[in-house]
Amino acid sequence: MDALAWLLGDPRSAVTAAVAVVLLVVAVVLAVLLARASSRSPQERAGQSRAAVPAPTQAPASGPAASAAPPAAVAASVPDGLVRDLIALADLSTTPAVSAQCARILRGVGVEPVVPGVDQPLAPGWQHVVGVVAAPDAAHEGLVASTVRPGYRSGATLVRQADVFVYQHAANGSAR
């Protein structure tokens, strides 16, 4: 790492370069997994052999849309640990380019961020309260004040809850 820092002239540049290399490796692994998933038939993805599948009664569709695996099938073929690691990398990234690349890869496998809106009602199953903020008035009680960390979902399945601060009116207890 010292040689890399010397070459780049700034220790932060060395860290940025190291993060970029890790991201590149993750992107290559995801590309290989996606290529494998899209080249297998739906029956093979489900664990069945081609021999057990009856011959189709209609001609198969052609074109790029026919050969693309549906997002749910692609997301199901990506290991959960890899998705969690990409989400963690996006959380830890201090550079917009790395964060954007993580988001692009996650979207490519069907995982979308969930960012609750300010002043929206709390959704306990989708959001995790990490703190409270003094509400400007009683009408804001229990509404989302801010999002600390986005949540993620794959279709209708929650991958990770969003961490949020909620408003708490002083009459219901002191806000921290």
Secondary structure, 3 states (H helix, E strand, C coil): CHHHHHHHCCHHHHHHHHHHHHHHHHHHHHHHHHHHHHHCCHHHHCCCCHHHCCCCCCCCCCCHHHHCCCHHHHHHHCCHHHHHHHHHHHHHCCCHHHHHHHHHHHHHCCEEEECCCCCCECCCCCEEEEEEEECCCHHHCCEEEEEEECEEEECCEEEECEEEEEEECHHHCCCC
